[in-house]
Amino acid sequence: MCPICKNNLNVIKRGFYRRPSDNKKIQRFLCKHCKKGFSQQTFAIDYRQQKRWFNQSCFLTLCSGVSQRRASYIFNVVPRTIARRVRKFGEICEKNLCKYRETRNKANDVEFDEMESFIHTKLKPVTIPIAVEKKTRKVLALSIGNIGAKGLLKQLSIQKYGKRPSERLSSLKNMTQSLKTCVSPTARFSSDKCPLYPKLIRDNFPQASHTTCKGARGAIVGLGELKKTVFDPIFTLNHTYAMFRDNLKTLSRRTWATAKRKDRLLLLLYIYAWFHNLWLDRKQQKPKLEIFVT
């Protein structure tokens, strides 16, 4: 298909060229409809990249508890190169997750809740609602939104940064609406006893059932997602949250590798969410970042 006019017909081959970075032979094409040329490389995830040799290793490293600055040290590149990879990988993983929701079978048992983190400082907290399928542990949808600081930090946050508008409800709505393409209308939802959740489910899934459970204390300091109780009704979700915190350096508790922008943190969340789903599907192979094709 021509990437310019989206025409699937009248596309012919037009020779080859040698890619300078690795001397690989690349097929050229010509669209006779718009008279524009393109190549096989136009559709690749490493389009116009000079250091494409470490893309897959960088993808695995970012999802393994390594910060962006340490990744730049490991691969002997400048931090700006890793930041560009995060943006590129995040956009691909977001599209892959959206395509996955559209093509997968409808989920019948879903668990959802919110995880909290912060941007730059604890005075700027954010909420991260995530929904997972109970049977497969796969991430179905996620979102992010600003919230106000709590407790002793509330007054200090207002003095330093002003009153920050809460985006909690809008982020929950975005996450729930994304589920409509991959969740059965009569699905079973599980969550804690947050008062916002029942109305959210009724508005988007009126035929679904919703079970709530009382929140429990964390198992140990720093692992609040893993509970002390013998039986956790939403263990699948809490275990997934714990994996997010352990494998994304910016979400680790007591870390100095904090995210500086909300949109970049969202890209990192998409990167790990897609890696998490690939990891669950692995068959004697390491998860590999590719454009998702059904």
C-alpha positions in Angstrom: 0.0 0.0 0.0 1.3 3.5 -0.8 1.9 5.4 2.4 1.1 8.7 0.7 -2.2 8.2 -1.1 -3.2 4.9 0.6 -3.7 3.3 -2.8 -3.3 -0.5 -2.8 -3.3 -0.7 -6.6 -0.9 0.6 -9.3 2.2 0.0 -7.0 5.2 -1.4 -8.9 8.8 -2.3 -8.0 11.4 0.3 -8.8 14.8 -1.3 -8.2 16.9 -1.6 -5.0 19.2 0.5 -2.9 21.9 -0.3 -0.3 21.2 1.0 3.2 24.3 2.9 4.3 24.2 1.8 8.0 24.4 -2.0 7.4 24.7 -2.3 3.6 21.4 -4.3 3.5 19.6 -4.5 0.1 16.2 -2.7 0.3 13.4 -2.9 -2.3 12.1 0.4 -3.8 8.5 0.9 -5.0 6.7 3.5 -7.1 3.0 4.4 -6.9 1.7 5.2 -10.4 -1.4 6.9 -8.9 0.4 9.7 -7.0 3.8 9.3 -8.7 5.5 9.1 -5.3 8.3 6.6 -4.4 8.8 4.7 -1.2 10.6 1.6 -0.1 10.2 -1.5 2.1 12.0 0.3 4.9 9.2 2.9 5.0 7.0 0.5 7.0 9.7 -0.7 9.4 9.9 0.4 13.0 13.5 1.5 12.5 12.6 3.9 9.6 15.3 6.6 9.2 17.3 5.3 12.2 21.1 5.1 12.0 21.7 3.0 15.1 19.0 0.3 14.6 21.3 -2.5 15.8 20.2 -2.1 19.5 16.5 -1.5 19.1 15.4 -4.9 20.3 17.9 -5.0 23.2 16.8 -1.5 24.2 13.2 -2.6 24.2 14.0 -5.5 26.6 16.3 -3.3 28.7 13.7 -0.6 29.3 11.2 -3.3 30.5 13.7 -4.9 32.9 14.1 -2.2 35.6 16.8 -0.2 33.9 16.6 3.6 33.7 17.0 5.5 30.4 20.3 7.1 31.5 21.7 3.7 32.5 20.5 2.3 29.2 22.4 5.0 27.3 25.5 4.0 29.2 25.0 0.3 28.4 24.6 0.8 24.7 27.2 3.6 24.5 24.8 6.2 23.1 23.7 9.6 24.2 20.6 9.8 26.5 18.7 11.7 23.7 18.9 8.6 21.5 17.2 6.5 24.2 14.5 9.2 24.7 13.8 9.1 21.0 13.5 5.3 21.2 11.0 5.6 24.1 8.8 7.9 22.0 9.0 5.6 19.0 8.5 2.4 20.9 5.6 3.9 23.0 3.7 5.0 19.9 4.1 1.5 18.3 3.1 -0.3 21.5 0.0 2.0 21.9 -1.1 1.1 18.4 -0.4 -2.6 19.0 -2.4 -2.6 22.2 -5.3 -0.9 20.4 -5.2 -3.4 17.5 -5.0 -6.2 20.0 -8.2 -5.1 21.6 -10.0 -5.0 18.3 -8.9 -8.5 17.1 -8.9 -10.6 20.3 -11.8 -12.6 21.7 -14.1 -10.8 24.1 -13.0 -11.1 27.7 -15.5 -12.3 30.3 -13.7 -11.7 33.5 -11.9 -8.3 34.1 -10.2 -6.8 37.1 -9.4 -3.1 37.3 -8.1 -0.6 39.8 -5.8 2.4 40.1 -2.1 2.7 40.9 -0.5 5.9 42.0 2.8 7.4 41.0 4.2 11.0 40.5 5.8 13.3 38.0 9.1 14.8 38.9 8.2 15.2 42.6 5.7 13.6 45.1 3.9 17.0 45.1 2.6 16.1 41.6 0.9 12.7 41.9 -0.8 10.9 39.1 -3.3 8.0 39.0 -2.8 5.1 36.6 -6.0 3.0 36.0 -5.2 -0.4 34.5 -7.6 -3.2 33.5 -6.4 -6.8 33.1 -8.1 -10.1 32.1 -8.3 -12.4 35.0 -7.7 -15.7 33.2 -4.7 -14.7 31.0 -3.3 -11.8 33.2 -3.0 -9.7 30.0 -3.2 -5.9 30.1 -6.3 -4.7 28.2 -6.3 -1.0 28.7 -4.6 1.8 30.7 -4.7 5.5 31.2 -3.1 8.3 33.3 -4.3 11.5 34.9 -3.2 14.1 37.4 -4.6 14.0 40.9 -4.1 16.3 44.0 -1.5 15.5 46.7 -2.8 13.9 49.9 -2.0 14.1 53.6 0.9 16.3 54.8 2.0 17.0 51.2 -1.4 18.6 50.2 -0.7 22.1 51.5 2.9 22.2 50.4 1.8 21.1 46.9 -0.8 23.9 46.7 1.8 26.5 47.9 4.5 25.4 45.4 2.5 24.5 42.3 -1.0 25.8 42.9 -4.2 23.8 42.9 -3.9 21.0 40.3 -7.2 20.0 38.5 -8.0 16.3 39.1 -8.1 14.1 36.0 -9.0 11.0 37.9 -12.6 10.6 36.6 -11.6 11.4 33.0 -8.7 8.9 33.0 -11.1 6.2 34.4 -13.6 7.0 31.7 -10.9 6.7 29.0 -9.8 3.4 30.3 -13.3 2.0 30.6 -14.4 3.2 27.1 -11.3 1.5 25.6 -12.6 -1.8 27.0 -15.7 -1.7 24.9 -14.0 -3.3 21.9 -12.5 -6.2 23.8 -14.8 -7.0 26.8 -18.2 -8.8 26.6 -21.3 -6.7 27.5 -22.1 -9.3 30.1 -18.6 -9.6 31.6 -17.8 -9.9 35.3 -15.8 -6.9 36.7 -13.9 -7.0 40.0 -12.4 -4.0 41.8 -12.0 -2.6 45.3 -14.7 -0.5 47.0 -14.0 2.8 45.4 -17.3 4.8 45.2 -16.5 5.9 41.6 -16.4 2.4 40.1 -20.0 1.2 40.3 -21.4 4.1 38.3 -18.6 3.8 35.8 -19.4 0.2 35.1 -23.2 0.9 34.9 -22.7 3.6 32.4 -20.4 1.7 30.0 -21.5 -1.9 30.6 -25.1 -1.9 31.9 -25.5 -5.7 31.5 -22.3 -6.6 33.3 -21.9 -7.6 36.9 -19.5 -5.8 39.3 -18.0 -7.4 42.4 -16.1 -5.3 44.9 -13.8 -6.3 47.7 -12.3 -4.4 50.7 -8.7 -3.2 50.2 -6.0 -4.8 52.3 -2.6 -3.7 53.7 0.5 -4.4 51.7 2.7 -7.4 52.3 6.0 -5.5 53.0 7.2 -2.0 52.8 7.6 -1.0 49.1 5.3 -3.7 47.8 1.8 -2.2 48.5 0.3 -4.1 45.6 1.0 -7.5 47.2 -1.4 -8.0 50.1 -1.0 -9.6 53.5 -4.3 -11.5 53.3 -4.3 -15.2 52.6 -6.7 -14.8 49.7 -6.7 -11.7 47.5 -9.9 -11.5 45.3 -8.1 -9.3 42.8 -4.7 -11.0 43.0 -4.2 -11.0 39.2 -4.4 -7.2 39.0 -2.3 -6.6 42.1 0.4 -9.0 40.9 0.4 -7.1 37.5 0.8 -3.8 39.3 3.7 -5.2 41.3 5.3 -6.3 38.0 4.9 -2.8 36.5 6.6 -1.3 39.6 9.4 -3.8 39.5 10.2 -3.6 35.8 9.7 0.1 35.1 12.3 2.1 36.8 10.2 5.3 36.9 7.5 3.4 38.9 9.8 1.9 41.5 9.3 3.2 45.0 12.1 5.3 46.5 13.8 5.9 43.2 15.5 9.0 41.7 14.7 7.9 38.1 11.4 9.8 38.1 9.5 10.7 35.0 9.5 14.4 34.1 6.5 14.5 31.8 3.2 12.8 32.0 3.0 11.9 28.3 6.4 10.2 28.4 5.4 8.2 31.4 2.3 7.1 29.5 4.6 5.9 26.6 6.7 3.9 29.1 3.5 2.3 30.4 2.4 1.3 26.9 5.9 -0.2 26.3 5.8 -2.3 29.4 2.1 -3.3 28.9 2.9 -4.6 25.4 6.0 -6.4 26.6 4.0 -7.9 29.4 1.5 -9.4 26.9 4.3 -10.6 24.7 6.0 -12.2 27.7 2.8 -14.2 28.5 2.6 -15.4 24.9 6.3 -16.3 24.6 7.2 -19.7 23.1 10.9 -20.3 23.9 11.7 -16.9 22.5 12.4 -13.4 23.9 9.6 -10.9 23.3 10.4 -8.9 20.2 9.0 -5.4 19.3 7.2 -5.5 15.9 4.2 -3.9 14.4 1.2 -6.0 15.4 -0.3 -7.8 12.4 -3.3 -10.2 12.8 
